[in-house]
Amino acid sequence: MGVPWLNLGQNFRVLARKNPDRLAFKDPFQSYTFGDYNRRVNKVSNALLRLGLKKGDKISCVMDNIIEIVDLYLATAKTGIVLNPVNFRLSSREIEYIVNHCDSKALFVQQDFISEVEAIRKSLPNVKYFVCTAKESVKDYLRYDDLLSSSSEAEPNISVEPEDVWVILYTSGTTGKPKGVVRTHESYTAFYLINAIDFDYREDDICLTVMPLCHVNSTFFSFAFTYIGATVCLTSARKFDPLKIFELIDREKITFISLIPTHYNLMLAVPEEERKKYDLRSIRQLLCSSAPVRRTTKLGIMELFKGVRLYEGYGSTEAGIVTVLKPDEQLNKLGSIGRESLGTDFVKLLDEKGNEVPVGEVGEIFSRGPMLFKEYYKMPEKTAASFKNGWFSAGDMGRKDEDGYFYIVDRKDNMIITGGEHVYPSEVEEVICQHPAVMDCAVIGVPDEKWGEAVKAVVVLKDGAKATEQELIEHCRGKMAAFKRPKSVDFIKSEEMPRTPTGKILHRILRSRYQKEP
């Protein structure tokens, strides 16, 4: 038996009794108090059970940030059914792989994504029920609202334990095939309670969910507010529009948002005269995570949202939050990802032989704690390969300073070896992005007859800006060792930069574009 913590669905029942009239969730079309929403979730829970689904069965969904995906998170928490939220940006074949791999028995689809599912419907042999959120009937689909209209509001009588599996989230596949990350209720509850302390959440907070709810970032940082009885506002994750975010902050008096560096850069690119149209003073806290944050971006955030408490979190789908850099540490430890999150055991930096590296040297980041995942679904070899004596690594490389602060160097798989020297792309990217014409940059290794690999920079320029290959190479001179400087620079458009749905650059895709024999 695990620790006797209530999971999100069980705790929501308590919140509905305590604060039935407080606003719980709001999306662009509807809003619910805690009392009303608990009754709705009970109807969804009982509808799932009436379909014949039982504790431990898997269901998948393909949805944007709408109320229905929140329904499924809370209903599965109450019934012990396992939810697999699939990224709606994936292709039909990618969706097919995930739904089949996780053995889903039902697939819930937002109306907008029916065509992607129809293309693979015959290739999903385990799926017994296809359910659609459309208001009108769709051939061969159960209508979501019909399931609810005939369902009971009674609390489901299912025993769900802390150690039971709640969610299988598939990784974005930055280094290969997506892996199903199996997470239990207690790993999420630990996150909610720990981060409520670490990030100083309050009951009167209003969180804006911008990241897709098929991603761990939103299931962590949105539902952490739900767990303590605060309000969550949902907005579409399909396209990030900084003006829309400014407008939502102004109208809804948002106090917290979790975003990635790409989002913040887009907000900072909005002309000052446009920003001034919106009142952004309600923002109390901001989180930047899911990808390394450059110094210029952090300084810009603190200038745009004056007086904001800015946090940076480092973690992974598997490990939860590993380190946190807190607001009072931002300026004196600029570039750091902070120190251990509350509840996380000592973070280790290990060399290839499993030995801890000295202060200041680069090693692979390992951690352990109550937020850790259970396993990769049906991939025991990959699970075993990610652990060393109970310590987990997501494959990131880092170093630690004398004060115990950690710094991300790069992913282990992205390291370039040129002439026997190791080059970490993020170090070179940081310097190139300091050039005033550069919007974004990715550095990769390409085959080279003399050096084995040569350093190449792939650059996105700001709108209207100009720069040459030689200019950017010269920009790096004196700022890094000669072997780290790019030997070549390619310029591409922003939409040509391959990214995961959460904004991380896919270096492996870029490498594949340039992997020609020397």
NUTIDREN-730527 format. One line per field, with one value per residue (C-alpha): x, y, z; residue in three letters. Coordinates in steps of 0.25 Angstrom, whole numbers, plus 5000, padded with zeros to 4 digits. Example, Ala and Ser with C-alpha at 12.3 -4.5 7.8 and 13.67 -1.06 7.14 Angstrom:
u	[5049 | 5055]
v	[4982 | 4996]
w	[5031 | 5029]
residuo	[ALA | SER]
//
This chain:
u	[5000 | 5005 | 5003 | 4989 | 4988 | 4975 | 4977 | 4972 | 4958 | 4956 | 4961 | 4952 | 4940 | 4945 | 4947 | 4933 | 4927 | 4936 | 4935 | 4923 | 4921 | 4936 | 4940 | 4948 | 4949 | 4946 | 4949 | 4945 | 4931 | 4927 | 4930 | 4928 | 4928 | 4934 | 4920 | 4915 | 4927 | 4928 | 4914 | 4918 | 4931 | 4922 | 4913 | 4926 | 4931 | 4918 | 4917 | 4931 | 4927 | 4914 | 4922 | 4928 | 4941 | 4947 | 4959 | 4972 | 4966 | 4973 | 4966 | 4972 | 4967 | 4971 | 4967 | 4971 | 4970 | 4955 | 4946 | 4944 | 4959 | 4958 | 4946 | 4954 | 4966 | 4957 | 4947 | 4959 | 4964 | 4951 | 4949 | 4964 | 4963 | 4976 | 4976 | 4985 | 4984 | 4990 | 4996 | 4986 | 4997 | 5002 | 5000 | 4990 | 5001 | 5007 | 4993 | 4991 | 5005 | 5001 | 4987 | 4991 | 5003 | 4996 | 4985 | 4973 | 4959 | 4952 | 4956 | 4950 | 4952 | 4949 | 4941 | 4952 | 4961 | 4951 | 4958 | 4972 | 4965 | 4956 | 4969 | 4974 | 4961 | 4962 | 4976 | 4972 | 4967 | 4967 | 4958 | 4943 | 4937 | 4939 | 4933 | 4932 | 4930 | 4922 | 4908 | 4902 | 4902 | 4914 | 4913 | 4919 | 4923 | 4916 | 4912 | 4919 | 4908 | 4898 | 4907 | 4906 | 4891 | 4887 | 4897 | 4897 | 4903 | 4906 | 4920 | 4926 | 4928 | 4942 | 4954 | 4966 | 4979 | 4991 | 5000 | 4990 | 4993 | 4986 | 4992 | 5001 | 5008 | 5016 | 5029 | 5031 | 5042 | 5053 | 5063 | 5054 | 5041 | 5031 | 5032 | 5019 | 5022 | 5014 | 5010 | 5003 | 4993 | 5003 | 5014 | 5004 | 4999 | 5013 | 5016 | 5004 | 5007 | 5022 | 5020 | 5009 | 5020 | 5032 | 5024 | 5015 | 5002 | 4989 | 4974 | 4972 | 4981 | 4976 | 4984 | 4984 | 4986 | 4993 | 5002 | 4994 | 4987 | 4993 | 5007 | 5012 | 5015 | 5000 | 4996 | 5006 | 5004 | 4989 | 4984 | 4993 | 4984 | 4972 | 4977 | 4978 | 4964 | 4969 | 4963 | 4968 | 4965 | 4967 | 4971 | 4974 | 4988 | 4987 | 4994 | 5001 | 4996 | 5003 | 4992 | 4982 | 4990 | 4991 | 4976 | 4973 | 4982 | 4975 | 4961 | 4962 | 4972 | 4981 | 4992 | 5000 | 5005 | 5014 | 5021 | 5033 | 5044 | 5038 | 5025 | 5032 | 5041 | 5028 | 5022 | 5035 | 5035 | 5021 | 5024 | 5023 | 5011 | 5003 | 5007 | 5003 | 4988 | 4987 | 4988 | 4997 | 4999 | 4990 | 5002 | 5008 | 5017 | 5022 | 5029 | 5038 | 5041 | 5042 | 5054 | 5067 | 5064 | 5074 | 5079 | 5073 | 5059 | 5059 | 5063 | 5052 | 5042 | 5045 | 5045 | 5031 | 5025 | 5030 | 5031 | 5027 | 5032 | 5039 | 5042 | 5050 | 5048 | 5056 | 5050 | 5044 | 5031 | 5038 | 5044 | 5035 | 5042 | 5056 | 5062 | 5056 | 5062 | 5054 | 5051 | 5061 | 5072 | 5069 | 5079 | 5091 | 5090 | 5086 | 5087 | 5085 | 5073 | 5074 | 5075 | 5067 | 5052 | 5046 | 5045 | 5055 | 5067 | 5081 | 5083 | 5096 | 5105 | 5111 | 5122 | 5121 | 5127 | 5116 | 5125 | 5121 | 5128 | 5135 | 5129 | 5130 | 5131 | 5120 | 5113 | 5099 | 5088 | 5082 | 5071 | 5061 | 5049 | 5034 | 5030 | 5037 | 5030 | 5027 | 5033 | 5032 | 5020 | 5024 | 5038 | 5046 | 5059 | 5058 | 5053 | 5065 | 5074 | 5069 | 5073 | 5085 | 5083 | 5069 | 5074 | 5067 | 5073 | 5066 | 5079 | 5082 | 5096 | 5099 | 5110 | 5109 | 5115 | 5122 | 5108 | 5101 | 5094 | 5092 | 5094 | 5088 | 5099 | 5092 | 5085 | 5095 | 5090 | 5093 | 5108 | 5117 | 5131 | 5140 | 5155 | 5153 | 5148 | 5134 | 5124 | 5111 | 5101 | 5094 | 5107 | 5109 | 5094 | 5094 | 5105 | 5099 | 5086 | 5092 | 5094 | 5083 | 5079 | 5076 | 5063 | 5066 | 5078 | 5081 | 5095 | 5098 | 5109 | 5111 | 5120 | 5134 | 5146 | 5157 | 5150 | 5140 | 5129 | 5128 | 5120 | 5108 | 5099 | 5084 | 5079 | 5065 | 5067 | 5057 | 5047 | 5054 | 5067 | 5080 | 5093 | 5103 | 5109 | 5123 | 5117 | 5111 | 5124 | 5132 | 5122 | 5126 | 5141 | 5147 | 5134 | 5138 | 5149 | 5152 | 5148 | 5134 | 5132 | 5122 | 5129 | 5117 | 5103 | 5090 | 5078 | 5064 | 5050 | 5044 | 5034 | 5045 | 5051 | 5047 | 5041 | 5033 | 5019 | 5025 | 5035 | 5048 | 5056 | 5058 | 5073 | 5072 | 5063 | 5073 | 5084 | 5077 | 5075 | 5090 | 5095 | 5102 | 5115 | 5127]
v	[5000 | 5014 | 5026 | 5030 | 5042 | 5045 | 5046 | 5057 | 5051 | 5047 | 5061 | 5068 | 5061 | 5068 | 5082 | 5081 | 5079 | 5090 | 5101 | 5097 | 5111 | 5114 | 5114 | 5102 | 5101 | 5111 | 5109 | 5118 | 5112 | 5108 | 5109 | 5101 | 5102 | 5091 | 5086 | 5086 | 5080 | 5069 | 5065 | 5065 | 5057 | 5046 | 5045 | 5043 | 5033 | 5025 | 5026 | 5020 | 5008 | 5006 | 5004 | 4992 | 4998 | 4994 | 4998 | 4996 | 4997 | 5008 | 5018 | 5029 | 5043 | 5053 | 5066 | 5081 | 5088 | 5087 | 5083 | 5069 | 5065 | 5070 | 5061 | 5049 | 5052 | 5053 | 5042 | 5032 | 5037 | 5033 | 5020 | 5014 | 5014 | 5018 | 5030 | 5032 | 5046 | 5046 | 5059 | 5065 | 5070 | 5056 | 5050 | 5038 | 5028 | 5033 | 5033 | 5019 | 5014 | 5020 | 5016 | 5001 | 5001 | 5005 | 4995 | 5005 | 5000 | 5013 | 5025 | 5039 | 5049 | 5064 | 5067 | 5075 | 5062 | 5052 | 5052 | 5047 | 5036 | 5032 | 5030 | 5019 | 5014 | 5000 | 4999 | 5000 | 4986 | 4987 | 5000 | 4995 | 5009 | 5022 | 5034 | 5048 | 5062 | 5067 | 5073 | 5066 | 5051 | 5045 | 5032 | 5020 | 5029 | 5030 | 5044 | 5049 | 5057 | 5045 | 5037 | 5048 | 5051 | 5037 | 5035 | 5036 | 5047 | 5038 | 5036 | 5023 | 5012 | 5008 | 5006 | 5014 | 5013 | 5023 | 5013 | 5010 | 5015 | 5027 | 5032 | 5027 | 5039 | 5037 | 5044 | 5054 | 5045 | 5054 | 5042 | 5032 | 5024 | 5030 | 5023 | 5021 | 5027 | 5020 | 5029 | 5026 | 5034 | 5036 | 5041 | 5052 | 5055 | 5057 | 5067 | 5075 | 5076 | 5078 | 5089 | 5096 | 5098 | 5100 | 5110 | 5117 | 5114 | 5120 | 5117 | 5130 | 5128 | 5127 | 5118 | 5119 | 5106 | 5109 | 5096 | 5084 | 5076 | 5063 | 5068 | 5066 | 5081 | 5084 | 5072 | 5076 | 5091 | 5092 | 5081 | 5086 | 5098 | 5089 | 5080 | 5092 | 5098 | 5109 | 5113 | 5108 | 5115 | 5107 | 5112 | 5105 | 5100 | 5099 | 5112 | 5122 | 5136 | 5145 | 5156 | 5146 | 5142 | 5157 | 5159 | 5147 | 5151 | 5165 | 5160 | 5148 | 5154 | 5142 | 5140 | 5129 | 5123 | 5112 | 5114 | 5110 | 5119 | 5120 | 5125 | 5136 | 5140 | 5142 | 5151 | 5159 | 5161 | 5168 | 5183 | 5191 | 5200 | 5187 | 5182 | 5194 | 5192 | 5181 | 5181 | 5170 | 5174 | 5162 | 5152 | 5148 | 5137 | 5131 | 5118 | 5115 | 5100 | 5089 | 5094 | 5102 | 5117 | 5127 | 5139 | 5149 | 5143 | 5143 | 5157 | 5161 | 5154 | 5161 | 5174 | 5171 | 5166 | 5176 | 5170 | 5156 | 5144 | 5136 | 5122 | 5112 | 5097 | 5086 | 5072 | 5062 | 5054 | 5042 | 5049 | 5061 | 5074 | 5071 | 5085 | 5099 | 5113 | 5122 | 5137 | 5143 | 5134 | 5138 | 5150 | 5144 | 5130 | 5134 | 5122 | 5112 | 5102 | 5104 | 5093 | 5081 | 5082 | 5079 | 5064 | 5061 | 5053 | 5058 | 5060 | 5053 | 5056 | 5043 | 5040 | 5028 | 5019 | 5023 | 5031 | 5045 | 5056 | 5068 | 5081 | 5089 | 5077 | 5071 | 5059 | 5052 | 5056 | 5046 | 5048 | 5040 | 5044 | 5042 | 5049 | 5038 | 5030 | 5015 | 5009 | 5010 | 5003 | 4989 | 4994 | 4987 | 4988 | 5003 | 5005 | 4997 | 5005 | 5019 | 5015 | 5013 | 5007 | 5013 | 5027 | 5032 | 5039 | 5046 | 5047 | 5061 | 5066 | 5077 | 5082 | 5088 | 5100 | 5102 | 5107 | 5094 | 5100 | 5092 | 5096 | 5089 | 5086 | 5078 | 5065 | 5054 | 5050 | 5064 | 5064 | 5067 | 5060 | 5068 | 5065 | 5057 | 5069 | 5070 | 5081 | 5083 | 5090 | 5098 | 5106 | 5110 | 5113 | 5122 | 5131 | 5131 | 5135 | 5148 | 5153 | 5164 | 5158 | 5144 | 5139 | 5124 | 5115 | 5100 | 5094 | 5080 | 5072 | 5068 | 5058 | 5064 | 5056 | 5063 | 5064 | 5053 | 5063 | 5078 | 5088 | 5094 | 5105 | 5105 | 5119 | 5126 | 5141 | 5151 | 5157 | 5168 | 5165 | 5161 | 5154 | 5146 | 5133 | 5139 | 5150 | 5139 | 5131 | 5144 | 5147 | 5134 | 5138 | 5141 | 5136 | 5121 | 5111 | 5111 | 5096 | 5100 | 5111 | 5107 | 5103 | 5106 | 5113 | 5110 | 5120 | 5115 | 5120 | 5118 | 5108 | 5100 | 5098 | 5084 | 5084 | 5075 | 5080 | 5086 | 5095 | 5087 | 5087 | 5073 | 5072 | 5058 | 5063 | 5074 | 5064 | 5054 | 5066 | 5068 | 5053 | 5052 | 5044 | 5053]
w	[5000 | 4997 | 5005 | 5008 | 5000 | 4992 | 4977 | 4969 | 4967 | 4981 | 4986 | 4976 | 4984 | 4997 | 4990 | 4984 | 4998 | 5004 | 4993 | 4984 | 4978 | 4975 | 4960 | 4957 | 4942 | 4930 | 4916 | 4904 | 4904 | 4918 | 4933 | 4945 | 4960 | 4968 | 4972 | 4958 | 4952 | 4962 | 4958 | 4944 | 4946 | 4954 | 4941 | 4932 | 4942 | 4942 | 4927 | 4926 | 4935 | 4928 | 4915 | 4922 | 4925 | 4938 | 4947 | 4940 | 4926 | 4917 | 4909 | 4899 | 4895 | 4884 | 4889 | 4891 | 4904 | 4906 | 4918 | 4912 | 4914 | 4928 | 4930 | 4926 | 4935 | 4947 | 4943 | 4942 | 4955 | 4962 | 4954 | 4953 | 4938 | 4932 | 4923 | 4910 | 4905 | 4891 | 4885 | 4875 | 4866 | 4863 | 4849 | 4848 | 4848 | 4860 | 4867 | 4862 | 4868 | 4882 | 4883 | 4879 | 4888 | 4900 | 4898 | 4898 | 4898 | 4896 | 4888 | 4891 | 4880 | 4879 | 4866 | 4860 | 4859 | 4854 | 4840 | 4846 | 4854 | 4842 | 4834 | 4844 | 4850 | 4843 | 4849 | 4863 | 4866 | 4881 | 4881 | 4884 | 4886 | 4878 | 4885 | 4879 | 4885 | 4873 | 4876 | 4864 | 4862 | 4855 | 4848 | 4856 | 4868 | 4881 | 4885 | 4897 | 4902 | 4900 | 4910 | 4920 | 4919 | 4923 | 4934 | 4949 | 4958 | 4969 | 4973 | 4967 | 4977 | 4972 | 4981 | 4975 | 4982 | 4982 | 4975 | 4964 | 4950 | 4946 | 4933 | 4922 | 4915 | 4902 | 4901 | 4890 | 4884 | 4883 | 4882 | 4875 | 4877 | 4887 | 4900 | 4909 | 4923 | 4933 | 4945 | 4958 | 4966 | 4977 | 4968 | 4963 | 4977 | 4982 | 4971 | 4975 | 4989 | 4988 | 4977 | 4985 | 4995 | 4986 | 4977 | 4987 | 4981 | 4987 | 4987 | 4981 | 4969 | 4955 | 4946 | 4931 | 4924 | 4911 | 4909 | 4903 | 4914 | 4907 | 4912 | 4926 | 4928 | 4928 | 4936 | 4946 | 4947 | 4944 | 4953 | 4964 | 4965 | 4965 | 4976 | 4985 | 4981 | 4972 | 4958 | 4945 | 4932 | 4919 | 4905 | 4892 | 4890 | 4875 | 4872 | 4882 | 4880 | 4890 | 4888 | 4892 | 4904 | 4908 | 4906 | 4915 | 4926 | 4926 | 4925 | 4934 | 4944 | 4942 | 4954 | 4948 | 4935 | 4931 | 4918 | 4910 | 4905 | 4891 | 4896 | 4904 | 4892 | 4884 | 4895 | 4896 | 4881 | 4882 | 4880 | 4893 | 4888 | 4886 | 4900 | 4907 | 4903 | 4913 | 4928 | 4932 | 4947 | 4952 | 4948 | 4961 | 4957 | 4944 | 4941 | 4930 | 4927 | 4917 | 4910 | 4914 | 4916 | 4911 | 4919 | 4910 | 4910 | 4926 | 4926 | 4916 | 4924 | 4937 | 4929 | 4922 | 4935 | 4945 | 4960 | 4955 | 4963 | 4952 | 4954 | 4945 | 4947 | 4941 | 4940 | 4931 | 4928 | 4936 | 4948 | 4950 | 4955 | 4959 | 4961 | 4963 | 4962 | 4970 | 4968 | 4978 | 4971 | 4956 | 4955 | 4964 | 4958 | 4943 | 4934 | 4946 | 4947 | 4962 | 4973 | 4977 | 4977 | 4991 | 4993 | 4982 | 4987 | 4985 | 4970 | 4965 | 4953 | 4948 | 4938 | 4928 | 4938 | 4949 | 4957 | 4962 | 4955 | 4963 | 4964 | 4951 | 4942 | 4933 | 4937 | 4934 | 4943 | 4952 | 4962 | 4970 | 4978 | 4980 | 4967 | 4959 | 4949 | 4950 | 4937 | 4922 | 4917 | 4911 | 4910 | 4921 | 4915 | 4913 | 4927 | 4932 | 4924 | 4930 | 4944 | 4952 | 4965 | 4966 | 4961 | 4948 | 4936 | 4925 | 4917 | 4921 | 4924 | 4934 | 4944 | 4958 | 4964 | 4978 | 4984 | 4979 | 4967 | 4955 | 4940 | 4928 | 4918 | 4907 | 4904 | 4904 | 4890 | 4885 | 4889 | 4877 | 4876 | 4867 | 4866 | 4880 | 4887 | 4893 | 4889 | 4895 | 4886 | 4896 | 4900 | 4885 | 4883 | 4895 | 4889 | 4875 | 4881 | 4887 | 4873 | 4871 | 4858 | 4863 | 4867 | 4870 | 4867 | 4867 | 4867 | 4862 | 4857 | 4843 | 4836 | 4834 | 4827 | 4836 | 4849 | 4849 | 4852 | 4849 | 4857 | 4849 | 4853 | 4848 | 4850 | 4850 | 4848 | 4854 | 4844 | 4836 | 4841 | 4833 | 4836 | 4828 | 4831 | 4833 | 4842 | 4852 | 4852 | 4855 | 4866 | 4873 | 4872 | 4886 | 4893 | 4892 | 4888 | 4874 | 4872 | 4878 | 4867 | 4856 | 4843 | 4835 | 4837 | 4830 | 4830 | 4831 | 4834 | 4847 | 4842 | 4837 | 4850 | 4855 | 4869 | 4879 | 4882 | 4895 | 4887 | 4888 | 4876 | 4870 | 4868 | 4862 | 4851 | 4847 | 4848 | 4838 | 4828 | 4828 | 4830 | 4816 | 4815 | 4815]
residuo	[MET | GLY | VAL | PRO | TRP | LEU | ASN | LEU | GLY | GLN | ASN | PHE | ARG | VAL | LEU | ALA | ARG | LYS | ASN | PRO | ASP | ARG | LEU | ALA | PHE | LYS | ASP | PRO | PHE | GLN | SER | TYR | THR | PHE | GLY | ASP | TYR | ASN | ARG | ARG | VAL | ASN | LYS | VAL | SER | ASN | ALA | LEU | LEU | ARG | LEU | GLY | LEU | LYS | LYS | GLY | ASP | LYS | ILE | SER | CYS | VAL | MET | ASP | ASN | ILE | ILE | GLU | ILE | VAL | ASP | LEU | TYR | LEU | ALA | THR | ALA | LYS | THR | GLY | ILE | VAL | LEU | ASN | PRO | VAL | ASN | PHE | ARG | LEU | SER | SER | ARG | GLU | ILE | GLU | TYR | ILE | VAL | ASN | HIS | CYS | ASP | SER | LYS | ALA | LEU | PHE | VAL | GLN | GLN | ASP | PHE | ILE | SER | GLU | VAL | GLU | ALA | ILE | ARG | LYS | SER | LEU | PRO | ASN | VAL | LYS | TYR | PHE | VAL | CYS | THR | ALA | LYS | GLU | SER | VAL | LYS | ASP | TYR | LEU | ARG | TYR | ASP | ASP | LEU | LEU | SER | SER | SER | SER | GLU | ALA | GLU | PRO | ASN | ILE | SER | VAL | GLU | PRO | GLU | ASP | VAL | TRP | VAL | ILE | LEU | TYR | THR | SER | GLY | THR | THR | GLY | LYS | PRO | LYS | GLY | VAL | VAL | ARG | THR | HIS | GLU | SER | TYR | THR | ALA | PHE | TYR | LEU | ILE | ASN | ALA | ILE | ASP | PHE | ASP | TYR | ARG | GLU | ASP | ASP | ILE | CYS | LEU | THR | VAL | MET | PRO | LEU | CYS | HIS | VAL | ASN | SER | THR | PHE | PHE | SER | PHE | ALA | PHE | THR | TYR | ILE | GLY | ALA | THR | VAL | CYS | LEU | THR | SER | ALA | ARG | LYS | PHE | ASP | PRO | LEU | LYS | ILE | PHE | GLU | LEU | ILE | ASP | ARG | GLU | LYS | ILE | THR | PHE | ILE | SER | LEU | ILE | PRO | THR | HIS | TYR | ASN | LEU | MET | LEU | ALA | VAL | PRO | GLU | GLU | GLU | ARG | LYS | LYS | TYR | ASP | LEU | ARG | SER | ILE | ARG | GLN | LEU | LEU | CYS | SER | SER | ALA | PRO | VAL | ARG | ARG | THR | THR | LYS | LEU | GLY | ILE | MET | GLU | LEU | PHE | LYS | GLY | VAL | ARG | LEU | TYR | GLU | GLY | TYR | GLY | SER | THR | GLU | ALA | GLY | ILE | VAL | THR | VAL | LEU | LYS | PRO | ASP | GLU | GLN | LEU | ASN | LYS | LEU | GLY | SER | ILE | GLY | ARG | GLU | SER | LEU | GLY | THR | ASP | PHE | VAL | LYS | LEU | LEU | ASP | GLU | LYS | GLY | ASN | GLU | VAL | PRO | VAL | GLY | GLU | VAL | GLY | GLU | ILE | PHE | SER | ARG | GLY | PRO | MET | LEU | PHE | LYS | GLU | TYR | TYR | LYS | MET | PRO | GLU | LYS | THR | ALA | ALA | SER | PHE | LYS | ASN | GLY | TRP | PHE | SER | ALA | GLY | ASP | MET | GLY | ARG | LYS | ASP | GLU | ASP | GLY | TYR | PHE | TYR | ILE | VAL | ASP | ARG | LYS | ASP | ASN | MET | ILE | ILE | THR | GLY | GLY | GLU | HIS | VAL | TYR | PRO | SER | GLU | VAL | GLU | GLU | VAL | ILE | CYS | GLN | HIS | PRO | ALA | VAL | MET | ASP | CYS | ALA | VAL | ILE | GLY | VAL | PRO | ASP | GLU | LYS | TRP | GLY | GLU | ALA | VAL | LYS | ALA | VAL | VAL | VAL | LEU | LYS | ASP | GLY | ALA | LYS | ALA | THR | GLU | GLN | GLU | LEU | ILE | GLU | HIS | CYS | ARG | GLY | LYS | MET | ALA | ALA | PHE | LYS | ARG | PRO | LYS | SER | VAL | ASP | PHE | ILE | LYS | SER | GLU | GLU | MET | PRO | ARG | THR | PRO | THR | GLY | LYS | ILE | LEU | HIS | ARG | ILE | LEU | ARG | SER | ARG | TYR | GLN | LYS | GLU | PRO]
//
